[in-house]
């Protein structure tokens, strides 16, 4: 006795088996691909660690240049920050906004306004730092910096046309917003586009640029100190405009951070950015991007981060180290030094 054969059922089984084989083959291909890019990542890491500083400069000449360009925002910021500290002792500024000191009959800027003008920009910068994170994460380092530069151009108008100390205070507060973005983005961008051996020099360069900015503002205010008209402080304010637009043009031409592009899943764009940063004959963009992918994926294996993590376990030590380094600059008397010009005029 024979039994009927369900051809439809047999066809279904064959289809399931074929699909299973295809899935298995896809899994193998995917695993092979992952293994390949992890091997490339290890190669890239070894190559970077084996470089000397000079080899890194020769391999990544444009990375060094673009790090310099982004760091130049710190010279601009230093100029702006130290400018108001010089104004409180500038004769023309004091004659316009000062009050009579009962002890000697001379004009001085009221103490409350001296303090307010000194902290207004810093307060704005504090807000700007908090805005920099989500803004940069969304649109990237280039466009976040471009936005800040264009806003600074606008806020300088408020500073230049201010005709009272309250308006000057608000203008400085507004200028502080883009300053905060520069403070946050400049070191982060520099450390992401240069190889490991250049990260320390690139971030240390930022401190040198702070000093350069203060030297420039000192020279400018000294040059116009003898004027008894409002040009004595209007011209130094107007000179702030010499920075944002040229820098905006250069930043627009700069490559985006390949690390930011990898985090956004734009691997081809990241490879192109790496090729723009280094010499194609020396740098293997495929391996460099693979290294970044591997690092980003390792970070994703951790639980969702939050600000509270900064104060727990090993991360607490890192937070204390970073805060200690930044606090050291002010604990050495940096803030008092900003008001040195005023104290030198006191009898």
C-alpha positions in Angstrom: 0.0 0.0 0.0 1.4 3.4 -1.0 0.9 6.7 0.8 0.4 10.0 -1.1 3.3 12.5 -1.1 2.6 16.1 -0.2 4.7 17.9 -2.8 3.8 21.3 -1.3 5.1 20.2 2.1 8.4 18.9 0.6 8.8 22.2 -1.3 8.3 24.1 2.0 11.0 22.0 3.8 13.4 22.6 1.0 12.7 26.3 1.1 13.3 26.4 4.9 16.6 24.4 4.4 17.8 26.8 1.7 16.9 29.9 3.9 18.7 28.3 6.8 21.8 27.7 4.7 21.7 31.3 3.5 21.4 32.7 7.0 24.3 30.5 8.2 26.4 31.7 5.3 25.5 35.4 6.1 26.5 34.9 9.7 29.8 33.5 8.6 30.4 36.4 6.3 29.4 38.9 9.0 31.8 37.2 11.5 34.6 37.2 8.9 33.9 40.9 8.2 34.0 41.8 11.9 37.2 39.8 12.3 38.8 41.6 9.4 38.0 45.1 10.7 39.1 44.2 14.2 42.4 43.0 12.8 42.7 46.3 10.9 42.0 48.1 14.1 44.8 46.4 15.9 47.2 47.2 13.0 46.2 50.9 13.2 46.7 51.0 17.0 50.1 49.4 16.7 51.1 51.8 13.9 50.1 54.8 16.0 51.9 53.6 19.1 55.1 52.9 17.1 55.3 56.5 15.8 57.6 59.1 17.2 56.4 62.7 17.5 58.2 63.8 14.4 57.0 60.8 12.4 53.4 61.6 13.5 53.8 65.2 12.3 55.1 64.0 8.9 52.4 61.4 8.6 49.6 63.8 9.6 50.7 67.3 8.4 47.2 68.5 7.8 45.9 67.2 11.1 48.5 69.4 12.7 47.4 72.4 10.6 43.7 72.0 11.3 44.4 71.5 15.0 46.3 74.8 14.9 43.4 76.5 13.1 40.8 75.2 15.7 43.2 76.2 18.5 43.3 79.8 17.1 39.8 80.2 18.5 41.4 80.3 21.9 43.6 83.2 21.0 40.5 85.1 20.0 38.7 84.1 23.2 41.7 85.1 25.3 41.7 88.5 23.6 38.0 89.0 24.4 38.3 87.8 28.0 41.2 90.0 28.9 39.9 93.0 27.1 37.3 94.0 29.7 39.8 93.6 32.5 41.9 96.3 30.9 39.0 98.7 30.4 38.3 99.1 34.1 41.6 101.0 34.3 41.4 102.7 30.9 41.2 106.5 31.4 38.6 107.1 28.6 36.4 104.2 29.8 36.6 105.4 33.5 35.8 109.0 32.5 32.6 107.8 30.8 31.4 105.2 33.3 33.2 106.0 36.5 32.0 107.5 39.8 33.9 109.7 42.1 36.0 108.0 44.8 35.3 110.0 48.1 38.8 109.1 49.4 40.7 110.9 46.7 38.1 112.6 44.4 39.2 110.5 41.4 36.9 108.7 39.0 36.8 104.9 39.3 34.5 102.1 38.1 32.2 101.1 40.9 33.3 97.9 42.7 30.1 96.1 42.0 30.4 96.8 38.3 34.1 95.8 38.2 33.1 92.4 39.6 30.0 92.1 37.4 32.0 92.9 34.2 34.7 90.4 35.2 32.3 87.5 35.8 29.8 88.2 33.0 31.8 86.6 30.2 32.7 83.7 32.5 29.1 83.1 33.3 28.2 83.1 29.7 31.0 80.7 29.0 29.7 78.3 31.7 26.4 78.2 29.9 28.1 77.8 26.6 30.1 74.7 27.8 26.9 73.0 28.7 25.3 73.9 25.3 28.4 72.6 23.4 27.9 69.0 24.3 24.4 68.3 22.8 25.0 70.9 20.0 28.3 69.2 18.8 26.8 65.7 19.2 24.0 66.7 16.9 25.7 68.7 14.2 29.4 68.0 14.6 32.5 70.1 15.6 32.7 72.1 12.4 29.1 73.4 12.3 29.0 73.9 16.1 32.1 76.0 15.9 30.8 77.9 12.8 27.6 78.6 14.7 29.5 80.0 17.6 31.7 82.2 15.4 28.7 83.7 13.6 27.0 84.3 16.9 30.1 86.0 18.2 30.1 88.4 15.2 26.6 89.4 16.2 27.3 89.8 19.9 30.3 92.0 19.3 27.9 94.5 17.8 26.1 94.6 21.2 29.4 95.2 23.0 30.6 97.8 20.5 27.4 99.9 20.6 26.8 99.5 24.4 26.3 102.9 26.0 26.0 101.8 29.6 27.5 99.3 32.1 24.3 97.1 32.3 24.3 96.8 28.4 28.0 96.0 28.5 27.3 93.4 31.1 24.7 91.7 28.9 26.9 92.0 25.8 29.7 90.2 27.7 27.3 87.6 28.9 26.2 86.9 25.3 29.8 86.8 24.1 30.5 84.2 26.7 28.1 81.7 25.1 30.3 81.1 22.0 33.4 81.3 24.2 32.1 78.2 26.1 31.7 76.3 22.8 35.3 77.2 21.9 36.5 76.1 25.3 34.8 72.7 24.9 35.3 72.0 21.2 38.9 73.1 20.6 40.7 70.6 22.8 38.2 67.8 21.9 38.6 68.4 18.1 42.4 68.6 18.4 42.7 65.4 20.3 40.4 63.5 17.9 42.0 64.5 14.6 45.7 64.0 15.6 47.4 60.6 16.3 48.2 59.6 19.8 51.7 61.0 19.9 50.4 64.5 19.0 47.5 64.7 21.4 49.6 66.0 24.3 51.4 68.7 22.2 48.1 69.7 20.5 46.2 70.2 23.8 49.2 71.9 25.5 49.3 74.4 22.6 45.9 75.7 23.8 47.5 77.1 26.9 50.2 78.8 24.9 47.5 80.4 22.8 45.8 81.8 25.9 49.0 83.6 26.7 49.3 84.9 23.1 45.8 86.3 23.3 46.6 88.2 26.5 49.8 89.6 25.0 47.9 90.9 21.9 45.2 92.6 24.0 47.8 94.2 26.2 49.6 95.6 23.2 46.4 96.9 21.7 45.1 98.6 24.8 48.5 100.1 25.5 48.6 101.5 21.9 45.2 103.3 22.4 45.6 104.1 26.1 46.6 107.7 25.4 43.4 108.6 23.6 40.9 110.6 25.7 37.9 109.8 23.4 35.7 106.7 23.2 38.0 105.4 20.4 40.3 104.3 23.2 38.0 101.4 24.0 35.9 101.3 20.8 38.8 100.4 18.6 40.0 97.5 20.7 36.4 96.2 20.8 36.1 96.5 17.0 39.3 94.6 16.5 37.5 91.6 17.9 35.9 91.3 14.4 39.3 90.5 12.8 39.0 86.9 14.2 35.6 85.3 13.6 35.1 85.6 9.9 38.5 84.4 8.7 38.4 81.6 11.2 34.9 80.7 10.0 36.2 80.4 6.4 39.0 78.1 7.6 36.8 76.0 9.8 34.3 75.5 7.0 37.1 74.1 4.9 38.3 71.8 7.7 37.5 68.1 7.8 35.0 66.9 10.3 36.4 64.8 13.1 36.5 61.2 11.9 35.6 60.0 15.4 32.3 62.0 15.3 31.6 60.6 11.8 32.2 57.0 13.0 29.9 57.6 16.0 27.2 58.6 13.5 27.8 55.5 11.3 29.3 57.5 8.4 32.3 55.2 7.8 33.0 56.3 4.2 33.0 60.0 5.2 35.3 59.1 8.1 37.7 57.4 5.8 37.7 60.5 3.6 38.4 62.7 6.6 41.3 60.5 7.6 42.8 60.8 4.1 42.5 64.6 4.3 44.3 64.6 7.7 47.3 62.4 6.8 49.4 61.4 3.8 47.7 58.7 1.8 51.1 57.1 1.2 51.6 56.6 4.9 48.1 56.5 6.5 45.8 53.6 5.9 42.3 55.1 6.2 40.6 51.7 6.3 42.6 50.6 9.3 42.2 54.0 11.0 38.4 53.9 10.7 38.4 50.2 11.8 40.3 51.3 15.0 37.7 54.0 15.7 34.8 51.6 15.1 36.3 49.1 17.5 36.7 51.7 20.2 33.2 53.1 19.6 31.7 49.6 19.8 33.6 48.8 23.0 32.0 52.0 24.5 28.6 50.8 23.4 28.9 47.6 25.3 28.8 49.6 28.5 25.5 50.6 30.0 23.9 53.9 29.0 26.1 56.7 30.4 24.8 59.5 32.6 26.4 62.5 34.4 26.2 60.6 37.7 28.8 58.1 36.4 31.4 60.9 36.7 31.2 60.6 40.4 31.3 56.8 40.8 34.2 54.3 41.0 37.2 54.8 38.7 35.4 57.6 36.9 35.4 59.7 40.1 39.3 59.6 40.1 39.3 60.8 36.5 36.8 63.6 37.3 39.0 64.7 40.2 42.2 64.7 38.1 40.6 66.8 35.3 39.0 69.2 37.7 42.3 69.5 39.6 44.2 70.4 36.4 41.7 73.1 35.4 41.4 74.4 39.0 45.2 74.7 39.2 45.1 77.5 36.6 42.9 79.7 38.8 44.3 78.6 42.1 47.7 80.1 41.0 46.1 83.6 41.0 45.0 83.7 37.3 41.8 85.5 38.1 43.5 88.1 40.2 46.1 88.6 37.4 43.2 89.5 35.1 42.6 92.6 37.2 46.3 93.5 37.5 46.0 96.5 35.2 43.5 98.1 37.6 45.7 97.5 40.7 48.8 98.9 39.0 46.9 102.3 38.6 46.2 102.6 42.3 48.3 104.8 44.5 
